[in-house]
Amino acid sequence: MFKHPCKLKDHLIVHSLDRPWKCDICERTFKYKRVLKHHVKMVHDKSRDFLCDICGKTFGNRRNCVVHRKRHFKEFNLLRNRCRVCGETFLNKFYLKKHIILHGAYNEY
């Protein structure tokens, strides 16, 4: 099933309760060294190299910064797609237009 014995050994770790990799900072344990490294970088590393160009908040990794920036655009779209009749907000114009029909006020837009 496994072409190399080391692959079988790696796979068996999945089924093991053994967690040989320990974080020196918080003592949390991990099955894999790569997961420990990721943990240290995400939780304990204070370097914040990724800057949100909208609000100036900094992040330790690109992914978290991208997710954060998407929230800004979501908030912007909600404000831009606000019903003038009741104030309800929508992620896009399509849903706003469908909603406006319920008010019978489509021509106002």
Gaussian input, Z-matrix of N, CA and C with variables (Angstrom, degrees):
# hf/3-21g

backbone

0 1
 N
 C     1     B1
 C     2     B2     1     A1
 N     3     B3     2     A2     1     D1
 C     4     B4     3     A3     2     D2
 C     5     B5     4     A4     3     D3
 N     6     B6     5     A5     4     D4
 C     7     B7     6     A6     5     D5
 C     8     B8     7     A7     6     D6
 N     9     B9     8     A8     7     D7
 C    10    B10     9     A9     8     D8
 C    11    B11    10    A10     9     D9
 N    12    B12    11    A11    10    D10
 C    13    B13    12    A12    11    D11
 C    14    B14    13    A13    12    D12
 N    15    B15    14    A14    13    D13
 C    16    B16    15    A15    14    D14
 C    17    B17    16    A16    15    D15
 N    18    B18    17    A17    16    D16
 C    19    B19    18    A18    17    D17
 C    20    B20    19    A19    18    D18
 N    21    B21    20    A20    19    D19
 C    22    B22    21    A21    20    D20
 C    23    B23    22    A22    21    D21
 N    24    B24    23    A23    22    D22
 C    25    B25    24    A24    23    D23
 C    26    B26    25    A25    24    D24
 N    27    B27    26    A26    25    D25
 C    28    B28    27    A27    26    D26
 C    29    B29    28    A28    27    D27
 N    30    B30    29    A29    28    D28
 C    31    B31    30    A30    29    D29
 C    32    B32    31    A31    30    D30
 N    33    B33    32    A32    31    D31
 C    34    B34    33    A33    32    D32
 C    35    B35    34    A34    33    D33
 N    36    B36    35    A35    34    D34
 C    37    B37    36    A36    35    D35
 C    38    B38    37    A37    36    D36
 N    39    B39    38    A38    37    D37
 C    40    B40    39    A39    38    D38
 C    41    B41    40    A40    39    D39
 N    42    B42    41    A41    40    D40
 C    43    B43    42    A42    41    D41
 C    44    B44    43    A43    42    D42
 N    45    B45    44    A44    43    D43
 C    46    B46    45    A45    44    D44
 C    47    B47    46    A46    45    D45
 N    48    B48    47    A47    46    D46
 C    49    B49    48    A48    47    D47
 C    50    B50    49    A49    48    D48
 N    51    B51    50    A50    49    D49
 C    52    B52    51    A51    50    D50
 C    53    B53    52    A52    51    D51
 N    54    B54    53    A53    52    D52
 C    55    B55    54    A54    53    D53
 C    56    B56    55    A55    54    D54
 N    57    B57    56    A56    55    D55
 C    58    B58    57    A57    56    D56
 C    59    B59    58    A58    57    D57
 N    60    B60    59    A59    58    D58
 C    61    B61    60    A60    59    D59
 C    62    B62    61    A61    60    D60
 N    63    B63    62    A62    61    D61
 C    64    B64    63    A63    62    D62
 C    65    B65    64    A64    63    D63
 N    66    B66    65    A65    64    D64
 C    67    B67    66    A66    65    D65
 C    68    B68    67    A67    66    D66
 N    69    B69    68    A68    67    D67
 C    70    B70    69    A69    68    D68
 C    71    B71    70    A70    69    D69
 N    72    B72    71    A71    70    D70
 C    73    B73    72    A72    71    D71
 C    74    B74    73    A73    72    D72
 N    75    B75    74    A74    73    D73
 C    76    B76    75    A75    74    D74
 C    77    B77    76    A76    75    D75
 N    78    B78    77    A77    76    D76
 C    79    B79    78    A78    77    D77
 C    80    B80    79    A79    78    D78
 N    81    B81    80    A80    79    D79
 C    82    B82    81    A81    80    D80
 C    83    B83    82    A82    81    D81
 N    84    B84    83    A83    82    D82
 C    85    B85    84    A84    83    D83
 C    86    B86    85    A85    84    D84
 N    87    B87    86    A86    85    D85
 C    88    B88    87    A87    86    D86
 C    89    B89    88    A88    87    D87
 N    90    B90    89    A89    88    D88
 C    91    B91    90    A90    89    D89
 C    92    B92    91    A91    90    D90
 N    93    B93    92    A92    91    D91
 C    94    B94    93    A93    92    D92
 C    95    B95    94    A94    93    D93
 N    96    B96    95    A95    94    D94
 C    97    B97    96    A96    95    D95
 C    98    B98    97    A97    96    D96
 N    99    B99    98    A98    97    D97
 C   100   B100    99    A99    98    D98
 C   101   B101   100   A100    99    D99
 N   102   B102   101   A101   100   D100
 C   103   B103   102   A102   101   D101
 C   104   B104   103   A103   102   D102
 N   105   B105   104   A104   103   D103
 C   106   B106   105   A105   104   D104
 C   107   B107   106   A106   105   D105
 N   108   B108   107   A107   106   D106
 C   109   B109   108   A108   107   D107
 C   110   B110   109   A109   108   D108
 N   111   B111   110   A110   109   D109
 C   112   B112   111   A111   110   D110
 C   113   B113   112   A112   111   D111
 N   114   B114   113   A113   112   D112
 C   115   B115   114   A114   113   D113
 C   116   B116   115   A115   114   D114
 N   117   B117   116   A116   115   D115
 C   118   B118   117   A117   116   D116
 C   119   B119   118   A118   117   D117
 N   120   B120   119   A119   118   D118
 C   121   B121   120   A120   119   D119
 C   122   B122   121   A121   120   D120
 N   123   B123   122   A122   121   D121
 C   124   B124   123   A123   122   D122
 C   125   B125   124   A124   123   D123
 N   126   B126   125   A125   124   D124
 C   127   B127   126   A126   125   D125
 C   128   B128   127   A127   126   D126
 N   129   B129   128   A128   127   D127
 C   130   B130   129   A129   128   D128
 C   131   B131   130   A130   129   D129
 N   132   B132   131   A131   130   D130
 C   133   B133   132   A132   131   D131
 C   134   B134   133   A133   132   D132
 N   135   B135   134   A134   133   D133
 C   136   B136   135   A135   134   D134
 C   137   B137   136   A136   135   D135
 N   138   B138   137   A137   136   D136
 C   139   B139   138   A138   137   D137
 C   140   B140   139   A139   138   D138
 N   141   B141   140   A140   139   D139
 C   142   B142   141   A141   140   D140
 C   143   B143   142   A142   141   D141
 N   144   B144   143   A143   142   D142
 C   145   B145   144   A144   143   D143
 C   146   B146   145   A145   144   D144
 N   147   B147   146   A146   145   D145
 C   148   B148   147   A147   146   D146
 C   149   B149   148   A148   147   D147
 N   150   B150   149   A149   148   D148
 C   151   B151   150   A150   149   D149
 C   152   B152   151   A151   150   D150
 N   153   B153   152   A152   151   D151
 C   154   B154   153   A153   152   D152
 C   155   B155   154   A154   153   D153
 N   156   B156   155   A155   154   D154
 C   157   B157   156   A156   155   D155
 C   158   B158   157   A157   156   D156
 N   159   B159   158   A158   157   D157
 C   160   B160   159   A159   158   D158
 C   161   B161   160   A160   159   D159
 N   162   B162   161   A161   160   D160
 C   163   B163   162   A162   161   D161
 C   164   B164   163   A163   162   D162
 N   165   B165   164   A164   163   D163
 C   166   B166   165   A165   164   D164
 C   167   B167   166   A166   165   D165
 N   168   B168   167   A167   166   D166
 C   169   B169   168   A168   167   D167
 C   170   B170   169   A169   168   D168
 N   171   B171   170   A170   169   D169
 C   172   B172   171   A171   170   D170
 C   173   B173   172   A172   171   D171
 N   174   B174   173   A173   172   D172
 C   175   B175   174   A174   173   D173
 C   176   B176   175   A175   174   D174
 N   177   B177   176   A176   175   D175
 C   178   B178   177   A177   176   D176
 C   179   B179   178   A178   177   D177
 N   180   B180   179   A179   178   D178
 C   181   B181   180   A180   179   D179
 C   182   B182   181   A181   180   D180
 N   183   B183   182   A182   181   D181
 C   184   B184   183   A183   182   D182
 C   185   B185   184   A184   183   D183
 N   186   B186   185   A185   184   D184
 C   187   B187   186   A186   185   D185
 C   188   B188   187   A187   186   D186
 N   189   B189   188   A188   187   D187
 C   190   B190   189   A189   188   D188
 C   191   B191   190   A190   189   D189
 N   192   B192   191   A191   190   D190
 C   193   B193   192   A192   191   D191
 C   194   B194   193   A193   192   D192
 N   195   B195   194   A194   193   D193
 C   196   B196   195   A195   194   D194
 C   197   B197   196   A196   195   D195
 N   198   B198   197   A197   196   D196
 C   199   B199   198   A198   197   D197
 C   200   B200   199   A199   198   D198
 N   201   B201   200   A200   199   D199
 C   202   B202   201   A201   200   D200
 C   203   B203   202   A202   201   D201
 N   204   B204   203   A203   202   D202
 C   205   B205   204   A204   203   D203
 C   206   B206   205   A205   204   D204
 N   207   B207   206   A206   205   D205
 C   208   B208   207   A207   206   D206
 C   209   B209   208   A208   207   D207
 N   210   B210   209   A209   208   D208
 C   211   B211   210   A210   209   D209
 C   212   B212   211   A211   210   D210
 N   213   B213   212   A212   211   D211
 C   214   B214   213   A213   212   D212
 C   215   B215   214   A214   213   D213
 N   216   B216   215   A215   214   D214
 C   217   B217   216   A216   215   D215
 C   218   B218   217   A217   216   D216
 N   219   B219   218   A218   217   D217
 C   220   B220   219   A219   218   D218
 C   221   B221   220   A220   219   D219
 N   222   B222   221   A221   220   D220
 C   223   B223   222   A222   221   D221
 C   224   B224   223   A223   222   D222
 N   225   B225   224   A224   223   D223
 C   226   B226   225   A225   224   D224
 C   227   B227   226   A226   225   D225
 N   228   B228   227   A227   226   D226
 C   229   B229   228   A228   227   D227
 C   230   B230   229   A229   228   D228
 N   231   B231   230   A230   229   D229
 C   232   B232   231   A231   230   D230
 C   233   B233   232   A232   231   D231
 N   234   B234   233   A233   232   D232
 C   235   B235   234   A234   233   D233
 C   236   B236   235   A235   234   D234
 N   237   B237   236   A236   235   D235
 C   238   B238   237   A237   236   D236
 C   239   B239   238   A238   237   D237
 N   240   B240   239   A239   238   D238
 C   241   B241   240   A240   239   D239
 C   242   B242   241   A241   240   D240
 N   243   B243   242   A242   241   D241
 C   244   B244   243   A243   242   D242
 C   245   B245   244   A244   243   D243
 N   246   B246   245   A245   244   D244
 C   247   B247   246   A246   245   D245
 C   248   B248   247   A247   246   D246
 N   249   B249   248   A248   247   D247
 C   250   B250   249   A249   248   D248
 C   251   B251   250   A250   249   D249
 N   252   B252   251   A251   250   D250
 C   253   B253   252   A252   251   D251
 C   254   B254   253   A253   252   D252
 N   255   B255   254   A254   253   D253
 C   256   B256   255   A255   254   D254
 C   257   B257   256   A256   255   D255
 N   258   B258   257   A257   256   D256
 C   259   B259   258   A258   257   D257
 C   260   B260   259   A259   258   D258
 N   261   B261   260   A260   259   D259
 C   262   B262   261   A261   260   D260
 C   263   B263   262   A262   261   D261
 N   264   B264   263   A263   262   D262
 C   265   B265   264   A264   263   D263
 C   266   B266   265   A265   264   D264
 N   267   B267   266   A266   265   D265
 C   268   B268   267   A267   266   D266
 C   269   B269   268   A268   267   D267
 N   270   B270   269   A269   268   D268
 C   271   B271   270   A270   269   D269
 C   272   B272   271   A271   270   D270
 N   273   B273   272   A272   271   D271
 C   274   B274   273   A273   272   D272
 C   275   B275   274   A274   273   D273
 N   276   B276   275   A275   274   D274
 C   277   B277   276   A276   275   D275
 C   278   B278   277   A277   276   D276
 N   279   B279   278   A278   277   D277
 C   280   B280   279   A279   278   D278
 C   281   B281   280   A280   279   D279
 N   282   B282   281   A281   280   D280
 C   283   B283   282   A282   281   D281
 C   284   B284   283   A283   282   D282
 N   285   B285   284   A284   283   D283
 C   286   B286   285   A285   284   D284
 C   287   B287   286   A286   285   D285
 N   288   B288   287   A287   286   D286
 C   289   B289   288   A288   287   D287
 C   290   B290   289   A289   288   D288
 N   291   B291   290   A290   289   D289
 C   292   B292   291   A291   290   D290
 C   293   B293   292   A292   291   D291
 N   294   B294   293   A293   292   D292
 C   295   B295   294   A294   293   D293
 C   296   B296   295   A295   294   D294
 N   297   B297   296   A296   295   D295
 C   298   B298   297   A297   296   D296
 C   299   B299   298   A298   297   D297
 N   300   B300   299   A299   298   D298
 C   301   B301   300   A300   299   D299
 C   302   B302   301   A301   300   D300
 N   303   B303   302   A302   301   D301
 C   304   B304   303   A303   302   D302
 C   305   B305   304   A304   303   D303
 N   306   B306   305   A305   304   D304
 C   307   B307   306   A306   305   D305
 C   308   B308   307   A307   306   D306
 N   309   B309   308   A308   307   D307
 C   310   B310   309   A309   308   D308
 C   311   B311   310   A310   309   D309
 N   312   B312   311   A311   310   D310
 C   313   B313   312   A312   311   D311
 C   314   B314   313   A313   312   D312
 N   315   B315   314   A314   313   D313
 C   316   B316   315   A315   314   D314
 C   317   B317   316   A316   315   D315
 N   318   B318   317   A317   316   D316
 C   319   B319   318   A318   317   D317
 C   320   B320   319   A319   318   D318
 N   321   B321   320   A320   319   D319
 C   322   B322   321   A321   320   D320
 C   323   B323   322   A322   321   D321
 N   324   B324   323   A323   322   D322
 C   325   B325   324   A324   323   D323
 C   326   B326   325   A325   324   D324

   B1=1.4341
   B2=1.5339
   B3=1.3302
   B4=1.4569
   B5=1.5197
   B6=1.3303
   B7=1.4626
   B8=1.5239
   B9=1.3278
   B10=1.4612
   B11=1.5301
   B12=1.3318
   B13=1.4706
   B14=1.5314
   B15=1.3281
   B16=1.4720
   B17=1.5311
   B18=1.3274
   B19=1.4686
   B20=1.5260
   B21=1.3185
   B22=1.4632
   B23=1.5255
   B24=1.3200
   B25=1.4659
   B26=1.5341
   B27=1.3320
   B28=1.4710
   B29=1.5215
   B30=1.3153
   B31=1.4644
   B32=1.5311
   B33=1.3025
   B34=1.4647
   B35=1.5322
   B36=1.3168
   B37=1.4678
   B38=1.5260
   B39=1.3211
   B40=1.4704
   B41=1.5210
   B42=1.3141
   B43=1.4607
   B44=1.5354
   B45=1.2993
   B46=1.4612
   B47=1.5280
   B48=1.3124
   B49=1.4630
   B50=1.5287
   B51=1.3263
   B52=1.4592
   B53=1.5322
   B54=1.3333
   B55=1.4626
   B56=1.5325
   B57=1.3345
   B58=1.4601
   B59=1.5300
   B60=1.3088
   B61=1.4604
   B62=1.5245
   B63=1.3429
   B64=1.4642
   B65=1.5321
   B66=1.3151
   B67=1.4616
   B68=1.5261
   B69=1.3287
   B70=1.4677
   B71=1.5273
   B72=1.3150
   B73=1.4636
   B74=1.5260
   B75=1.3343
   B76=1.4702
   B77=1.5299
   B78=1.3257
   B79=1.4643
   B80=1.5291
   B81=1.3148
   B82=1.4636
   B83=1.5265
   B84=1.3277
   B85=1.4633
   B86=1.5244
   B87=1.3450
   B88=1.4601
   B89=1.5222
   B90=1.3132
   B91=1.4659
   B92=1.5204
   B93=1.3252
   B94=1.4618
   B95=1.5244
   B96=1.3221
   B97=1.4582
   B98=1.5275
   B99=1.3349
   B100=1.4642
   B101=1.5267
   B102=1.3332
   B103=1.4670
   B104=1.5280
   B105=1.3343
   B106=1.4656
   B107=1.5275
   B108=1.3339
   B109=1.4664
   B110=1.5294
   B111=1.3130
   B112=1.4673
   B113=1.5307
   B114=1.3153
   B115=1.4683
   B116=1.5311
   B117=1.3184
   B118=1.4664
   B119=1.5251
   B120=1.3131
   B121=1.4688
   B122=1.5239
   B123=1.3256
   B124=1.4597
   B125=1.5274
   B126=1.3265
   B127=1.4653
   B128=1.5250
   B129=1.3186
   B130=1.4610
   B131=1.5306
   B132=1.3208
   B133=1.4675
   B134=1.5249
   B135=1.3026
   B136=1.4648
   B137=1.5278
   B138=1.3340
   B139=1.4610
   B140=1.5256
   B141=1.2810
   B142=1.4630
   B143=1.5258
   B144=1.3283
   B145=1.4595
   B146=1.5256
   B147=1.3314
   B148=1.4577
   B149=1.5260
   B150=1.3264
   B151=1.4574
   B152=1.5243
   B153=1.3264
   B154=1.4615
   B155=1.5240
   B156=1.3285
   B157=1.4629
   B158=1.5281
   B159=1.3222
   B160=1.4607
   B161=1.5268
   B162=1.3390
   B163=1.4707
   B164=1.5272
   B165=1.3398
   B166=1.4532
   B167=1.5186
   B168=1.3287
   B169=1.4623
   B170=1.5272
   B171=1.3372
   B172=1.4614
   B173=1.5224
   B174=1.3378
   B175=1.4587
   B176=1.5182
   B177=1.3175
   B178=1.4555
   B179=1.5119
   B180=1.3321
   B181=1.4602
   B182=1.5238
   B183=1.3222
   B184=1.4647
   B185=1.5212
   B186=1.3214
   B187=1.4645
   B188=1.5268
   B189=1.3294
   B190=1.4620
   B191=1.5249
   B192=1.3220
   B193=1.4601
   B194=1.5298
   B195=1.3158
   B196=1.4708
   B197=1.5251
   B198=1.3246
   B199=1.4708
   B200=1.5249
   B201=1.3205
   B202=1.4622
   B203=1.5339
   B204=1.3310
   B205=1.4677
   B206=1.5238
   B207=1.3222
   B208=1.4694
   B209=1.5244
   B210=1.3233
   B211=1.4688
   B212=1.5230
   B213=1.3356
   B214=1.4671
   B215=1.5227
   B216=1.3332
   B217=1.4599
   B218=1.5208
   B219=1.3209
   B220=1.4637
   B221=1.5267
   B222=1.3333
   B223=1.4665
   B224=1.5242
   B225=1.3452
   B226=1.4582
   B227=1.5245
   B228=1.3395
   B229=1.4643
   B230=1.5194
   B231=1.3251
   B232=1.4620
   B233=1.5245
   B234=1.3260
   B235=1.4614
   B236=1.5229
   B237=1.3147
   B238=1.4569
   B239=1.5206
   B240=1.3154
   B241=1.4631
   B242=1.5232
   B243=1.3217
   B244=1.4637
   B245=1.5270
   B246=1.3221
   B247=1.4614
   B248=1.5276
   B249=1.3346
   B250=1.4674
   B251=1.5267
   B252=1.3239
   B253=1.4590
   B254=1.5278
   B255=1.3436
   B256=1.4679
   B257=1.5266
   B258=1.3391
   B259=1.4604
   B260=1.5176
   B261=1.3331
   B262=1.4664
   B263=1.5267
   B264=1.3482
   B265=1.4597
   B266=1.5209
   B267=1.3487
   B268=1.4611
   B269=1.5161
   B270=1.3322
   B271=1.4581
   B272=1.5192
   B273=1.3347
   B274=1.4573
   B275=1.5263
   B276=1.3446
   B277=1.4645
   B278=1.5201
   B279=1.3249
   B280=1.4626
   B281=1.5249
   B282=1.3310
   B283=1.4679
   B284=1.5297
   B285=1.3225
   B286=1.4622
   B287=1.5248
   B288=1.3314
   B289=1.4723
   B290=1.5226
   B291=1.3341
   B292=1.4701
   B293=1.5258
   B294=1.3179
   B295=1.4566
   B296=1.5325
   B297=1.3213
   B298=1.4646
   B299=1.5247
   B300=1.3151
   B301=1.4662
   B302=1.5257
   B303=1.3219
   B304=1.4650
   B305=1.5256
   B306=1.3207
   B307=1.4617
   B308=1.5288
   B309=1.3444
   B310=1.4614
   B311=1.5139
   B312=1.3120
   B313=1.4660
   B314=1.5206
   B315=1.3064
   B316=1.4631
   B317=1.5262
   B318=1.3133
   B319=1.4632
   B320=1.5225
   B321=1.3221
   B322=1.4597
   B323=1.5212
   B324=1.3295
   B325=1.4570
   B326=1.4911
   A1=111.04
   A2=117.82
   A3=121.52
   A4=108.57
   A5=115.68
   A6=120.36
   A7=112.24
   A8=116.21
   A9=120.54
   A10=109.59
   A11=117.14
   A12=120.66
   A13=113.21
   A14=116.75
   A15=118.85
   A16=111.01
   A17=117.26
   A18=120.53
   A19=110.73
   A20=116.52
   A21=120.62
   A22=109.65
   A23=116.36
   A24=120.70
   A25=110.15
   A26=116.52
   A27=120.87
   A28=110.95
   A29=115.37
   A30=119.65
   A31=111.44
   A32=117.82
   A33=121.23
   A34=112.11
   A35=116.99
   A36=120.78
   A37=110.54
   A38=116.68
   A39=121.28
   A40=110.45
   A41=116.98
   A42=122.11
   A43=113.19
   A44=116.08
   A45=120.88
   A46=111.10
   A47=115.83
   A48=121.04
   A49=110.91
   A50=115.87
   A51=122.15
   A52=110.23
   A53=116.36
   A54=122.50
   A55=107.27
   A56=117.16
   A57=120.90
   A58=115.90
   A59=119.02
   A60=121.27
   A61=110.00
   A62=115.82
   A63=121.22
   A64=110.90
   A65=116.09
   A66=121.90
   A67=108.72
   A68=116.94
   A69=121.90
   A70=112.35
   A71=116.59
   A72=119.86
   A73=111.95
   A74=116.88
   A75=119.39
   A76=113.42
   A77=116.67
   A78=123.75
   A79=114.46
   A80=117.92
   A81=120.38
   A82=107.96
   A83=116.82
   A84=120.29
   A85=111.22
   A86=114.55
   A87=121.88
   A88=110.67
   A89=115.80
   A90=120.79
   A91=111.38
   A92=116.28
   A93=120.41
   A94=111.12
   A95=115.85
   A96=121.78
   A97=110.78
   A98=117.29
   A99=120.66
   A100=111.32
   A101=116.84
   A102=120.54
   A103=109.89
   A104=116.86
   A105=120.80
   A106=110.26
   A107=117.26
   A108=120.82
   A109=110.63
   A110=116.31
   A111=121.15
   A112=109.90
   A113=116.61
   A114=122.09
   A115=110.78
   A116=116.82
   A117=120.96
   A118=109.98
   A119=116.71
   A120=120.29
   A121=111.30
   A122=117.47
   A123=121.41
   A124=112.90
   A125=117.45
   A126=120.67
   A127=112.67
   A128=117.08
   A129=119.83
   A130=115.00
   A131=117.81
   A132=120.51
   A133=109.34
   A134=116.33
   A135=121.14
   A136=113.26
   A137=117.92
   A138=118.13
   A139=108.71
   A140=115.44
   A141=121.64
   A142=107.38
   A143=114.94
   A144=121.12
   A145=113.81
   A146=117.92
   A147=120.57
   A148=109.95
   A149=115.38
   A150=122.72
   A151=111.00
   A152=116.80
   A153=121.53
   A154=107.00
   A155=116.77
   A156=119.84
   A157=112.66
   A158=117.14
   A159=120.63
   A160=110.85
   A161=117.16
   A162=119.71
   A163=113.87
   A164=117.58
   A165=120.32
   A166=115.54
   A167=118.15
   A168=120.83
   A169=109.03
   A170=116.83
   A171=120.76
   A172=111.12
   A173=114.77
   A174=122.09
   A175=110.28
   A176=115.30
   A177=122.01
   A178=113.70
   A179=117.32
   A180=119.36
   A181=110.24
   A182=114.85
   A183=122.04
   A184=111.71
   A185=116.79
   A186=121.09
   A187=111.74
   A188=116.69
   A189=119.72
   A190=111.63
   A191=116.51
   A192=120.32
   A193=110.58
   A194=117.12
   A195=121.19
   A196=110.59
   A197=117.09
   A198=121.03
   A199=109.78
   A200=116.85
   A201=121.87
   A202=111.04
   A203=117.29
   A204=121.06
   A205=111.26
   A206=117.40
   A207=120.39
   A208=110.54
   A209=116.60
   A210=119.82
   A211=111.10
   A212=116.35
   A213=119.34
   A214=110.31
   A215=116.85
   A216=120.14
   A217=111.03
   A218=116.56
   A219=120.19
   A220=109.43
   A221=116.86
   A222=120.79
   A223=110.75
   A224=116.91
   A225=121.13
   A226=110.26
   A227=116.70
   A228=120.21
   A229=111.38
   A230=116.81
   A231=119.31
   A232=110.46
   A233=116.99
   A234=120.22
   A235=111.16
   A236=116.35
   A237=121.30
   A238=111.72
   A239=117.81
   A240=122.26
   A241=110.72
   A242=115.34
   A243=121.89
   A244=109.02
   A245=115.29
   A246=121.11
   A247=108.79
   A248=116.88
   A249=121.23
   A250=111.98
   A251=116.44
   A252=120.06
   A253=111.17
   A254=116.75
   A255=119.60
   A256=114.05
   A257=117.67
   A258=120.50
   A259=115.31
   A260=118.33
   A261=120.54
   A262=109.30
   A263=116.76
   A264=121.05
   A265=110.70
   A266=114.84
   A267=121.81
   A268=109.89
   A269=115.90
   A270=120.90
   A271=112.75
   A272=117.66
   A273=119.33
   A274=110.94
   A275=115.51
   A276=121.26
   A277=112.27
   A278=117.71
   A279=121.23
   A280=110.42
   A281=116.96
   A282=120.45
   A283=111.51
   A284=116.70
   A285=119.98
   A286=110.00
   A287=117.70
   A288=121.29
   A289=111.10
   A290=116.77
   A291=119.63
   A292=110.69
   A293=116.05
   A294=121.51
   A295=111.04
   A296=117.04
   A297=121.66
   A298=110.98
   A299=116.73
   A300=120.71
   A301=110.18
   A302=117.00
   A303=120.41
   A304=111.73
   A305=117.01
   A306=121.21
   A307=111.35
   A308=116.90
   A309=120.16
   A310=111.46
   A311=116.35
   A312=120.33
   A313=111.70
   A314=118.19
   A315=120.83
   A316=112.19
   A317=118.33
   A318=121.02
   A319=113.19
   A320=117.84
   A321=120.75
   A322=111.73
   A323=117.23
   A324=120.99
   A325=108.07
   D1=-41.83
   D2=176.93
   D3=-105.31
   D4=133.35
   D5=-177.37
   D6=-71.23
   D7=-30.33
   D8=-178.08
   D9=-126.09
   D10=140.00
   D11=179.66
   D12=-57.18
   D13=-33.07
   D14=-178.89
   D15=-67.00
   D16=-29.25
   D17=177.65
   D18=-68.22
   D19=-38.14
   D20=176.19
   D21=-64.03
   D22=-42.84
   D23=179.17
   D24=-60.73
   D25=-44.45
   D26=177.64
   D27=-60.80
   D28=-41.24
   D29=-178.40
   D30=-67.20
   D31=-38.84
   D32=-178.42
   D33=-63.06
   D34=-26.27
   D35=177.41
   D36=-60.34
   D37=-33.79
   D38=179.30
   D39=-56.11
   D40=-38.28
   D41=-176.49
   D42=-88.96
   D43=-7.54
   D44=-176.65
   D45=-85.24
   D46=150.25
   D47=173.52
   D48=-88.79
   D49=-8.48
   D50=-178.81
   D51=-66.93
   D52=133.73
   D53=179.12
   D54=-130.64
   D55=80.41
   D56=-170.44
   D57=-75.65
   D58=-13.97
   D59=-176.07
   D60=-98.71
   D61=118.92
   D62=-174.04
   D63=-117.02
   D64=133.99
   D65=176.37
   D66=-73.06
   D67=127.07
   D68=179.88
   D69=-70.61
   D70=-18.75
   D71=-175.53
   D72=-90.00
   D73=-49.91
   D74=-175.71
   D75=-114.51
   D76=-2.82
   D77=177.70
   D78=68.48
   D79=12.84
   D80=174.15
   D81=-69.14
   D82=145.43
   D83=-176.79
   D84=-112.11
   D85=155.04
   D86=-175.60
   D87=-139.48
   D88=153.32
   D89=176.96
   D90=-77.34
   D91=-30.11
   D92=-173.37
   D93=-123.42
   D94=141.80
   D95=179.00
   D96=-63.58
   D97=-39.03
   D98=-178.72
   D99=-63.70
   D100=-34.31
   D101=178.44
   D102=-70.95
   D103=-38.39
   D104=175.08
   D105=-60.31
   D106=-46.19
   D107=179.72
   D108=-60.24
   D109=-42.89
   D110=178.91
   D111=-62.85
   D112=-43.44
   D113=178.49
   D114=-58.04
   D115=-49.14
   D116=-178.25
   D117=-60.69
   D118=-43.90
   D119=-179.18
   D120=-64.98
   D121=-43.60
   D122=-174.72
   D123=-77.95
   D124=-35.97
   D125=-172.82
   D126=-98.76
   D127=-41.37
   D128=-170.31
   D129=-107.02
   D130=-24.06
   D131=-177.83
   D132=-72.46
   D133=122.26
   D134=-176.16
   D135=-91.08
   D136=-1.67
   D137=178.66
   D138=-71.32
   D139=130.09
   D140=-176.70
   D141=-124.29
   D142=88.94
   D143=-173.17
   D144=-91.09
   D145=-7.51
   D146=-174.68
   D147=-112.42
   D148=119.94
   D149=-173.05
   D150=-108.33
   D151=131.95
   D152=172.35
   D153=-76.23
   D154=119.47
   D155=-177.53
   D156=-77.92
   D157=-1.63
   D158=178.99
   D159=-94.07
   D160=-48.09
   D161=-175.46
   D162=-116.91
   D163=-10.44
   D164=178.14
   D165=88.72
   D166=-1.30
   D167=178.43
   D168=-67.33
   D169=144.48
   D170=-179.03
   D171=-111.02
   D172=154.97
   D173=-176.18
   D174=-136.72
   D175=153.85
   D176=-179.74
   D177=-80.48
   D178=-14.61
   D179=177.96
   D180=-147.81
   D181=158.50
   D182=-175.46
   D183=-63.57
   D184=-42.19
   D185=-176.00
   D186=-57.85
   D187=-47.71
   D188=-179.87
   D189=-63.98
   D190=-34.93
   D191=177.80
   D192=-66.51
   D193=-42.73
   D194=179.20
   D195=-63.41
   D196=-44.84
   D197=178.43
   D198=-60.38
   D199=-42.68
   D200=178.98
   D201=-61.48
   D202=-46.83
   D203=-179.23
   D204=-61.00
   D205=-35.90
   D206=179.10
   D207=-61.47
   D208=-32.27
   D209=177.89
   D210=-64.30
   D211=-36.97
   D212=176.89
   D213=-60.76
   D214=-45.34
   D215=-178.27
   D216=-68.15
   D217=-35.13
   D218=177.06
   D219=-63.25
   D220=-45.39
   D221=178.36
   D222=-62.34
   D223=-40.81
   D224=179.42
   D225=-62.88
   D226=-45.64
   D227=179.75
   D228=-63.84
   D229=-37.54
   D230=178.36
   D231=-62.26
   D232=-41.96
   D233=179.47
   D234=-68.52
   D235=-37.62
   D236=-178.06
   D237=-72.15
   D238=-29.40
   D239=-177.07
   D240=-109.00
   D241=57.13
   D242=-178.76
   D243=-102.02
   D244=134.59
   D245=176.74
   D246=-69.81
   D247=127.65
   D248=-179.46
   D249=-75.57
   D250=-16.30
   D251=-178.68
   D252=-83.63
   D253=-50.58
   D254=-173.88
   D255=-117.24
   D256=-10.42
   D257=178.41
   D258=87.64
   D259=-3.43
   D260=178.91
   D261=-64.12
   D262=145.47
   D263=-177.84
   D264=-112.39
   D265=154.27
   D266=-176.61
   D267=-137.44
   D268=151.77
   D269=-177.52
   D270=-69.00
   D271=-27.10
   D272=179.06
   D273=-150.00
   D274=168.71
   D275=-175.98
   D276=-64.64
   D277=-32.16
   D278=-179.24
   D279=-56.26
   D280=-50.28
   D281=-178.95
   D282=-70.19
   D283=-33.54
   D284=176.40
   D285=-62.48
   D286=-46.23
   D287=-179.51
   D288=-62.67
   D289=-41.37
   D290=177.05
   D291=-61.04
   D292=-40.02
   D293=-179.89
   D294=-66.77
   D295=-43.53
   D296=-176.91
   D297=-59.95
   D298=-34.82
   D299=178.49
   D300=-57.73
   D301=-34.41
   D302=178.44
   D303=-61.91
   D304=-30.38
   D305=178.50
   D306=-81.50
   D307=-15.13
   D308=-175.22
   D309=72.00
   D310=26.03
   D311=-174.35
   D312=-125.07
   D313=34.79
   D314=-175.44
   D315=-62.67
   D316=-34.44
   D317=-176.47
   D318=-67.44
   D319=-18.84
   D320=178.82
   D321=-68.23
   D322=-20.39
   D323=-177.98
   D324=-99.32

